[in-house]
């Protein structure tokens, strides 16, 4: 049996849908399970029942500080070893992302997986095109961001879910593999042009100040988001790789269309 963690999140739910479309039996695990899911709370080891699971798709529990994320992943990997899981597939971060503020937890988890005694595959996912679109801000004059002219190898979340389903369906073909799953590089100006808007660049200090003043953000989020802006702006996230096309066996979903749609949905007056 395949289990996908974080079943109610965007990436995991899309992965489960992909497996269902392929008629591959799979089970979702979630902190807040529905009737068709297994209760799986990384912060409560008593809930980590992985009996009957042969392939575990570990969708990163990255929405927290590094120490908490790493502890969650370690606890789940311990449970996987205890309960006889054969193969773990981890949704990590693109190899070009080591400058990002949330890279450490991913790399630490990769190390834990490699020494766990389990068979493994690591999917180093690029940043979502959907995220890129929503990180641009609308003003009366158009769009603005701290990305400058830098490009991001953005990728549609649905393509990453499809790749996870491909690997989970036949895990033995991907043992010990690390795939860098990114799309074509696009810029903030590309998104603005697609939407018929102007794009204005702001400085990183102004962007960080705005993030720090946003009461809706958790403490770890402003440095995380600032690191994305700095890395894109200075050309550290425009890497390319054939891995995703090879896994899917088809052209990728156009990341510019996905990012532009996400930005358009944020435009004032669209709701």
Residue pairs with C-beta under 8 A, 6 or more apart in sequence:
1 25
1 26
1 27
1 52
1 53
1 54
1 55
2 19
2 24
2 25
2 26
2 27
2 53
2 54
2 55
2 56
2 57
2 168
3 26
3 27
3 28
3 29
3 38
3 40
3 50
3 53
3 55
3 56
3 57
4 12
4 15
4 16
4 19
4 26
4 27
4 28
4 29
4 57
4 59
4 164
4 168
5 12
5 29
5 30
5 40
5 42
5 56
5 57
5 58
5 59
5 61
5 76
6 12
6 29
6 30
6 59
6 61
7 13
7 16
7 28
7 29
7 30
7 33
7 37
8 28
8 30
8 32
8 34
8 37
9 59
10 157
11 59
11 91
11 157
11 160
11 161
11 164
12 28
12 57
12 59
13 28
14 157
14 158
14 161
15 57
15 59
15 161
15 164
15 165
15 168
16 26
16 28
17 161
18 161
18 162
18 164
18 165
19 25
19 26
19 165
19 168
19 169
20 26
22 165
22 169
24 165
24 168
24 169
26 168
27 36
27 37
27 38
27 53
28 34
28 36
28 37
28 38
29 37
29 38
29 39
29 40
30 37
30 38
30 39
30 40
31 39
31 40
31 41
31 42
33 39
33 40
38 49
39 47
39 49
40 47
40 48
40 49
41 47
41 48
42 48
42 61
42 72
42 73
42 75
42 76
43 72
45 75
45 79
48 75
48 76
48 79
49 79
49 83
50 56
50 79
50 80
50 82
50 83
50 84
50 85
51 83
51 84
53 80
53 83
53 84
53 85
54 85
54 86
54 87
55 85
55 86
55 87
55 88
55 89
55 168
55 171
56 76
56 80
56 85
56 87
56 88
56 89
57 88
57 89
57 91
57 164
57 168
58 73
58 76
58 77
58 88
58 89
58 90
58 91
58 109
59 91
60 69
60 73
60 90
60 91
60 92
60 105
60 106
60 109
61 69
61 72
61 73
62 69
62 102
62 105
62 106
64 72
64 220
65 219
65 220
66 102
66 104
66 105
66 108
69 105
69 109
70 105
70 108
70 109
70 112
73 105
73 108
73 109
73 112
74 112
77 88
77 112
77 113
77 116
77 118
80 88
80 116
80 118
81 116
81 117
81 118
85 118
86 118
86 119
86 171
87 118
87 119
87 120
87 121
87 171
87 172
87 175
88 113
88 116
88 118
88 119
88 120
88 121
89 120
89 121
89 122
89 123
89 164
89 167
89 168
89 171
89 174
90 109
90 110
90 113
90 120
90 121
90 122
90 123
91 123
91 125
91 160
91 164
92 106
92 107
92 109
92 110
92 122
92 123
92 124
92 125
93 100
93 102
93 103
93 106
93 107
93 124
93 125
94 124
94 125
94 126
94 127
94 153
94 180
94 181
94 182
94 237
94 239
95 124
95 180
95 239
96 153
96 180
96 182
96 236
96 237
96 238
96 239
97 103
97 106
97 124
97 127
97 231
97 237
98 107
99 227
99 230
99 231
99 236
100 224
100 227
100 228
100 231
101 220
101 223
101 224
101 226
101 227
101 228
102 220
102 224
102 227
110 122
113 120
113 122
114 120
119 171
119 172
119 175
119 176
120 175
120 176
121 167
121 171
121 174
121 175
121 176
121 177
121 178
121 179
122 177
122 178
122 179
123 160
123 163
123 164
123 167
123 179
123 181
124 178
124 179
124 180
124 181
125 155
125 160
125 181
126 152
126 153
126 154
126 155
126 160
126 180
126 181
126 182
126 183
126 237
127 152
127 153
127 154
127 155
127 228
127 237
128 154
128 155
128 156
128 157
128 160
129 154
129 155
129 156
129 157
129 183
129 186
129 255
129 256
129 258
129 259
129 262
130 156
130 157
130 258
130 259
130 262
131 154
131 262
132 152
132 154
132 186
132 188
132 191
132 255
132 259
132 262
133 191
133 258
133 259
133 260
133 261
133 262
133 263
133 264
133 265
133 266
134 262
134 263
134 266
135 145
135 147
135 225
135 228
135 229
136 143
136 144
136 145
136 147
136 188
136 191
136 192
136 199
136 263
136 266
137 143
137 144
137 145
138 263
138 266
138 267
138 268
139 200
141 198
141 200
142 192
142 197
142 198
142 199
142 200
143 188
143 191
143 192
143 195
143 197
143 198
143 199
143 200
143 263
144 199
144 200
144 201
144 202
145 188
145 199
145 201
145 202
145 207
145 229
146 201
146 202
146 203
146 204
146 206
146 207
146 226
146 229
146 230
146 233
147 187
147 188
147 201
147 229
147 232
147 233
148 188
148 201
148 232
148 233
149 187
149 189
149 201
149 233
150 187
150 231
150 232
150 233
150 234
150 235
150 237
150 238
151 185
151 186
151 187
151 232
151 235
151 237
151 238
152 185
152 186
152 187
152 232
152 237
152 238
153 182
153 183
153 184
153 185
153 237
153 238
153 239
153 240
154 182
154 183
154 184
154 185
154 186
154 255
154 258
154 259
155 181
155 182
155 183
155 244
155 252
155 255
156 183
156 252
156 253
156 254
156 255
156 258
158 253
159 181
159 183
159 244
159 248
159 252
159 253
160 181
160 244
162 248
163 179
163 181
163 244
163 247
163 248
166 247
166 248
167 174
167 179
167 247
179 241
179 243
179 244
179 247
180 239
180 241
180 243
181 241
181 243
181 244
181 247
182 239
182 240
182 241
182 244
183 244
183 252
183 253
183 255
184 240
184 252
184 254
184 255
184 256
185 238
185 240
186 255
186 256
186 259
188 199
188 201
189 199
190 256
191 199
191 256
191 259
191 260
191 263
192 198
192 199
193 199
194 256
194 257
194 260
195 260
195 263
195 264
195 267
204 226
204 229
204 230
204 233
207 226
207 229
208 222
208 226
211 217
211 221
211 222
211 225
211 226
212 222
214 222
217 225
228 237
231 237
232 238
244 252
245 251
245 252
264 270
